[in-house]
Amino acid sequence: MKNSNAVDDLGSALKASKRGFIAAGFFSLFINILMLTAPFYMLQVYDRVVPSRSLETLFFLTIMMIFLFGVLGVLEWVRSRILVRVSNQIDQFLSHRVYTAMFNAGVKMPNRRTAQPLNDLTSIRQFMTGNGLFAFFDAPWLPLYIGLMFLFHPAYGWFAIGAAVILLAVAVLNEKMTKKTLTEANGENIKAQNLASSNLRNSEVLHAMGMLPGIMGRWSNQHKAFLSKQTIASDRAGVFSNLSKVLRMIFQSSILGLGAYYVVIGEMSSGMMIAGSILLGRALAPLDLLINSWAGFNNARTARTRLEELLNAFPAEDRNMSLPKPEGKLEAINLFVAPPGSRTPTLKGVNFDARPGDLVGIIGPSAAGKSTLAKAILGIWPTMNGTLRIDGAEVQHYNRDEIGPYIGYLPQDIELFDGTVSENIARFSNLDPDKVVAAAKKAGVHEMILQLPEAYDTRIGVDSGALSGGQRQRIGLARALYGSPKVIILDEPNSNLDEMGEKALSETMQILKQEQVTTFVISHRTSILKSIDKLMVLKEGQMQMFGPKEEVMQKLMAQKASEQTALRA
C-alpha cells in the first residue's frame, strides 16, 4: 500500500534538519552584526582618532577590530560547518529513498535506468555547502544596514533602498531570462551523458563493427545541443552578473559623492561618509552574490524538481504484514500482464498451477510472452487482470526483502556485480561460506571457481570481463540457488553452456526436484526439455497448451503432422 510522496519525503528531510537551519540563522545574526566592524572602525578613526590625534585610541580600536574580525571568522567557519552537516543529514535522510525509487524506476521502466537521481541529490548538497546559500541567510539582514544608513542621513537610507531595489530587479530579470534555458541545457546534458554511458556499455560491439564514428556523431549532436543551450544561458547570466558588478561600483562611488556633498554643507562627518559607503557595499553583497550564484541555485532547484517527479512516480510503500515462508505452490487464474506504462497486454488469459518439485518448461516463439510471464512471477511487472498467487497469497502482498531469499532467478543476460565471486553468489547479503560453497556445488561450478586466481575471493568487475559467458552463467546459476529458494526461474540457462555445462545443469535440475523446489525453465534448446516434467506452450501472449510433458509433446507432434498434411494438400 503506497502512502508516501515527494512532498512528505522532502518536507520530512527539511523538518529533520530544522534545528540546523535555525542554528545557521542564529549565527548569521551575529555574523551580520560583526560585519559592522569595518564601517564603525572607519567611522571612529575618521571622526575621533584623526581629529584628536590620539594614538592610544587608535591602538585600542585596532586591537578591538582585529579581535572582532577574528570572532567573525570563527562564526562563519561554524556556520559553514553547520550547513555542511545539514546537507549531509538531508542527503542521508533522502539517499535510501531516492536510491529505492531510482531502482524501482529502472525495474519498471527500463528506459529510465540512470543514476541521475543520485547526481541530483549531489547537486542539492553541493549548493547547500556553497557560497550561494549564504546569500539567503544574509539577505534578511539588509534592513539592518539600511536602518543604520538612515541614522547617518535620510538621503543615505533612501539611496540604499533605491540601489537594493535596482539590484533586486536585476536578480528577477536574471531569473526570467535564464531559468528556462538553464533547465533545457541541464536536460540536454543529462541526455548526452546517458547516451555516452549506454555507448560505453556496448563498447566492444562498437569497436568490432566500426560503429564508433556514427555513434559518436549521435552523441556529438546531443552534446552540441547542450553546449548551445548552455552558451545562451551563460551569455545571459554573464550580462546580469557584470551588470550587477558595474551597478555596485557605481552605487558605492556615487554614495561617496553624495556623502561628500553633505560633508561640505555640514550635515555629515567624513567618517559617516566612508562608513556609509562600506555599509552600502555590505547591504548589497547578498543580492550581488545571489545573482552570481544563480546558475547553481537553478541547478539545485531543477534537481529538486526532478527528484520530486521521481519520488511522486515511485512513492514509498507501507510494509505488509509478514507472511509465512513460501513452499513454492504457484497458481495463475486468467492472468493478464502488460509492460509498465502500457495498457496493451503481452500475456493474456493464462491459467496454470505448479506444485513444489515441479519442473515446468516454457516454450514458444519470440514475443510469445515467456519473459513477460517470468517477470510477473518475479513481481517485476504487475498484473493487469487476474491473479498470480504463491502459496495462496498474491505476489505483491509479500514484502520483497522477505520473499526475495526464497526466489531464484537466472536472467538471459547475466549481470554480475563489482565484488568477489562469493559476494555475488551470496547476493551481497551476510556471507555464509557454507551456503556459498553448497550453492556452487549444486550448480556444478565449485571446481571451476577453485581454478580462478583467488578462488571464491576473485574480484570481478561490473562487466565480468575476465569470465567467459559460460562461467558467468554458471556463477549466476549458483546465485539463483543460494540459500533455500522455493521458486526458481531459469531464462535460457543453457544458452552459453558447453556439453559439460549442460550435463551439470541437468543434474542441478534433478537436485531441485528432489528438494521440492518449483522450477520454471525458459529455453529454445530442446536438450533441456528432457529434464522437465511439465510443459507450457505460449504463442502471441496466450497459453496454447499446459500439462505433463509427454501429453503436450504428443499434441505438438500431432499438430505439426496436421499442418504438414494441410500444406501437402
N, C-alpha and C positions, 0 to 999 in steps of 0.2 A: 504494500500500500504506500503510495507516494504522498509526501506531505511537505517536503522542503522545497523552497525556491531560491532564486538568486538573491532577492531582497533579504530573505531570512539569513542566508549564509553570509553575505557581505555585511549586513547590519549586525549580525552576531559578532563577526570579526572586529568591526569597529567598536562595538559595545564592550567587548572583552579588552580592548586597548584604550578605553576611555580614560582611565587613570593616567596612562602615559601621555595622552594628548593634553590633559589638564595640567600635568606636571610641566610639559613643554611650554604651555601657555603661561604658567606661573613664572617660569624662568624668563620668558620673553618680556614680562612686565619689568623685571629688574634689569634685563639687558638693555631695554629701550630707555629706562631711566639713566643707566650708566652711560648710554650714548650721548647724554647731555654734558658729559665731562669735557669734551673738546670745546664746544661753544662757550661754556661757562668759564673754562680756563682762559680762553681768549678774552672774554669779557673782563675778567678780573685783571689780567695782565695789562690790557689797554686802559682800563678805567681806574685802576688802583696802583699797580706797580709802576707803570711809566710816569704818571704824574707825581707820585710820592718818591720815586727813585729808591724804593725800599727793597734791598736785596734779600733781607730776611723773609719778607712776604713772598717774593718770587721763589725763594728756595722752598718755603713751606707749600706753596701752591703746586710747584713742580713735583715735589715728593707725593703730595696728595693725588695729583693727576696720574703719576706712574702707578701708584697703588690701585686707584680705581680702574685704570685700564687693565691691570693685572687681574683684578676681580672679574672684569668684563670678559676677558679671555677665558677664564676658568668657567664662567657661567655659559658662555657659548659652547665650550667643549662639552659641558654636562648636557646641555640641550641637544647637541648633536648626538651624543651617546644615547640619550633617551629615545630620540627618533629612530636611530638605528635599531634599537631593541624593540620599539613599537613595530617597525616594519618587519622585523624577524618574527615577532609574535603573530602579526597578521598573516605572514607567509606560512608559518607553521599551522595556524588555525585553518587556512584555506587549502594548503597543499594537498592533503589527503583527499579532500572533497573534489578539488579540481582534477587531481590525477584519476580518481574514480570516474568522474564524468567524462574525462578525455578518453579513458579506457572503454567506457560504455559506448561512447560515440564511435570509436574505432571498430568495436564489435558489431554494432547495429548499422553503422553507416561507413562501410569500408573507404569511401571517398573522403572521409574526414579523419583518416589516420595521420595525424600530425601532432607534433609536440608543441605547437604554437601556444596552447593554453598555458603551458609552463613558462614560455617566454613572456607571455602577457603578465603573468604573476611577477616575474623578474622585473619587467618594466615598471610596474607599480611600486615594487620595493625600492628600485633604484631612484625613482622620483622622490620617494619619501626620505631618502638619505641624501639627496642633493640639495643645492642651494635654493632651488625653485620653491620648495615647500616653506623655507624661511620667510619668503615674501608674504605668505598667507598668515604667518604668526606675527609679522612686524607691521603689516598694513593697518590693523585695527588701532595702532598707537599713533597713527597720523594726526588725529585730533589733538593729542598731547602737544606735539610740536607746533601745530598751527595755533593752539591756545597760547603757548609761550610767545609766539611771534606777535600775537595781538597785544601781549603785555609790553613788548618792546615798542610797538607802534601799530595802530589800527591799519595803516597802509600796508605794513609788512604782512599782517594776517590776511587781508583781502588778496594781496599779491600771491601768497602761498595757496590760498583756496583756488584762485584762478589757474595757477600753474598745475595744481593737482587735478583739477577738472580737465584741463587740456591733455595731460598725460593719461588720465583715465579714458578719455575719448580715443586716444591713440591705441590704448590697450583693447578697447572694444572693437575698433576698426581692424586691428590685427587679428582678433578672433574671427570676425566675419569674413575677412579676406583669405585667411589661411586654413581655417578648420576643415572645410570640405576637401581642399586639395591635399592637405596633410593626411587626412583619413584615406583618401583614394591612393596616395603614394604608399602608405603602410599596407594597404590591401594588395597592391601590385607587388610589393616587396615580399609579402608572405607567399604569394603565388609563385614568384620566381624561386624562392627558397625551397618550397615544396617540390617544384619541378626538378630542381637540382638534386634534392635528396632522392627522388624517385629514379633519376638517371643513374645516380651512384649505386643504387641497389642492383641495377642491371648493367653495371659497367663491363662485365665480361662479354655479354651479348653485344653491346655497342662496339666494343673493341674488335671482336671476332668478325663482325659483318660490316665493319667500316661505317657504322651509323653515326659516329661522333659529330661530323660536320652538320648533318641535318638536325640532330637532337640539340647540338649546341646553338644552332640557329634559332630553334624554338625558344630556348632559354634566353638567348640574347635579345630576342624581340620582347620577351616578358620583362627582362631587366631594363631594356631601353624605355619601356612604358613606365617603369618605376622611376628611372632617372628623370624622365620628362616631367612627371608629376612632382617629384622631389625638387627639381630645379625651379619650377614655377613657385612652389611653396616657399623654398629657401629665398628666392628673389624677393617675394612679397614680405616675408618675415624680416629680411635684411633691410628693406626700406623702412619698416616701422621701428626696427631696432636702432638704426642710425638716426632716424628722426627723433626718437626719444632721447638719444645721446646728445644730439645737437640742441634740442629744446632744453635739456637740463643745463647745458653750458650757458645757453642764452639766459635762462632764468637766474642762474647763480651769479652771472655777471651783471645782469640787469638789476638784481636786488641790491648789489653793491652800489650801483649808480643811484638807485632810489634812496638807499641809506645815506650816501654821501650828500644828497640833496638836503635830507633832514638834519644831517650833522651841520651843514653850512648854515641853515636857518635856525639852528639851535634847538631843535626838537628831539635830537637823539645824540647819544655819545658815540665816539668812534668804536668803542668796544662793542656796543649793541649792533653797529653796522657790520662788523666782522662776524660776531656770534650769530646774527640773523642769517647771514649767508650760509654758515655751516649748518644751522638748524634747517634751512630750506633744503639743502642737499640731503640731510638725513631724512627729512619728511618725504622727499620724492624717491629715495633709494628703493623702497619696496615696490613702487609702481614700475620703476625702471627695470628692476630685477624680474618682475612679473612678465614684462614684455620680452626680455631677453631669454627667459626660460620657458616661453610659451610653447615651443615645439615639444619640449619634454613633458609639459603638462598635457598637451594634446595627445601625445603618445600614450601617456598613462590613462587618460580618460577613454581613449579608443580601446585600449587593452581592457579596461574595466567593462566597457560595453560588450566586447566580445565574450568576456568571462560570464557576464550576466546572461547573454544569449545561450551559452553552453550550459550553464547551471540550470536555467529555466527549461531547456530542452531535455536535460537528463537530471531531474531532481533526485535528491537523496531518498532512499526508501526506508520505511519502517521495517524493522526485523519482524519476521513472522515467528509464531510460536515454534519452538524446535520440534521436529517430527522424529519418529523412531528411525533407527538406522535402516536404510532400504535393503531389501533382499534381492531385488532385481526383476520383479514382475512388472512388465510393461503392457499397457493396453491403449490402443488408439481407436476412437469412435468418430467416424465421419469427419476426419481431420482435414482442415483446410489451412494452408500456410502460404504467406506471401513475404517477399523480401521487405525489410523495414522501409517505410515511406511509400510503398506501393500497395494498391488495392487489387492488383491482379494476382490471383493465387498461382503459385507454381507447383502446388501439391493440392489435389482436390479429392475429397471424399474417401480418404484412406482409412481402412479398418484392419487391425491386426492385433494379435496378442502374442506375447513372448514370455516364457517361464524361465526361472533360474536354471541355468545349464543349457539353454537352447543356443545353438549356433545358427544364426539366421544370415543367409546370403541375400544381398540386394543387388539385382542386376537390371540392366536396361540400357537403351541407347543414350547418347549425350542429350542433356536437357530433359531427361526423363523425370527428374525430381529427387534423385538419390541423395545428393548433397543437401538439398532442402530438408529432407526427412531427417538426416543426421543432425542438422543444425536445430531442428525442432526438438529432437530427443535430448540434445545437449542443453536446451534452454537458451540458445543463442538467438534464434528467431522466435517471436511469439506466434501463437496460433491465432488465426482469424476466426475460425468457427470449429466446432467440435471440441473434443478433449483428448489430451495425451496424459496418461497417468503413470506414475511409478509407485508401485505398492499402494494403489488406490488414491494417491494424492497427486494433484496436477503439478507439473514440473515447476511452475512459478511459485508454488506455495512453499517450496523448500528454500531455506537460506543458502545462498550459493557457497559460502565458505563451509557450510556443514555437509552439503551433498557432494561438493567438489571432490573430496578424497575418495568417494565411492564411485566416481566416474572416471573411466579411462578413455582417452581419445588420441588416435594416431591420424593426423590430417594427411591429406595427399601431398601437400607441400610442407616438408618438415622444417620447423624453425627451432633451432637450439639457441640458448641464450648465453650471454657472456658470463662465464663461470667455469667451474670444474665439471667433469663428466658426472661425478657423484652428485653435485648440486643440481644438475639438470635432471638426473634420474629421480632425485628426491623432490622435485618440483619446487626447489628453493624454500622448502619448509624446514622444520627441525630435522636435521640429517641423522638418520638411523642407519649406521653402516650395515647391520644385518639385513635390514629391509632392502637396502640398495643392492647388495650382492644377490639377495633372493630374487629381486625383480630382474636383474641382469641374467641370472642363470635361467629363470623362467623364459626369458626372451631369447635365450641361446646366444648371448652376446658377452658373457663373462670372460671367456678365453680371449676374445678379440680385444676387450678393454685392457686385459693384462699385457697385451702386446704394445699398447700405446706407450709413449716415452715415460710418463709418470702414472701409468695405470689409471685408477679412478681419480687421481688428483691432476690429471692432464687438463690444462686450461684450453677451452675452445672459445673462439670469438663468436660475434653475433651471426656471421655468415657461415661459421663452421668450416672455413675453407680448407683446414688441414684434414678433414674427414671426407671420405667418398660418400656418394649418395646412399649406397647400401649401408655404410656404417652409421650415417645419420639416421636412417630409417630404423635400424635395429636399436639404436640408443633411444630413439623416440618411442619405440615399442616398449622398451624397459620402463620408460617414464610412465606410459599408459598403464603398466602393470604394477607400478609401485604401490605399496600399502595393501589394502584389501578392497579393490574395486568390485562392484557388483554389476555394473553395466559398462561394457566396453564397445567402442565403435572404432573400427579399423577401416579407413578410407584408402583403397588401393594399397594395402600393406605390403604387397609383393612387387610393386612397380619397379623398384631398384635392386631387387634381390637376385642373386645367382641361385644355382640349383641347391647349394648347401644352405643358403639363407631360406629358401622356400621350404626345405625339409625341416629346418628349425622352427619356422613359422607354423607348419602343420602340427608339430609336436606341441608347440605352445598352445594352440587352439584346443588340443585334446586335454591339456592340463586345465585350461579354463573350464572346459565342460565338466571335468571331474570335480572342480572346486565350486561348481554350481554358479558360475558367472554367466550372465546373459550377454552374448556377444553378437554384434552386428558386423558383417563384413561386406564392404562395397568393393567390387572388383570387376574388371573386364576380362581378366585372365581365368580361363575355365579350370586351370590346375588346382586352384584353391577351393573350388566347389566340392572336391572330393571329401573335404573335412567337415562340411556343414550338414545339418540335418533338416533345416527348413529353408525354403527359398521364396523370395518375394520378387515379382517381376513388375517393374514400373515402366510406363510409357506415357509421354506427354502429361506428366503430373498425376496420372491415375494408376491405381493398382490393378494390373491385369490378372495376376494370379498370386496366391499365397497358400502355402501348406507344406506338407512333408516333401522333401527334395525329390524323391522318386516319382511321386504323383505329378508334381509340377513339371519335371523333366519329360515325363510321358506326354503331358498335354502340349508342351512346347514342340516336341518331336511330331506329334500328330498335327499340330497347327502348321508346322513347316512343311510337312508332307502334303497337306491340303493345299497350301499356297503353291507348291511346285506343280501339283496336278492341275490347278487352275491356270497356271502360266502355260503349261503344255497344251491345254485345251484352247 
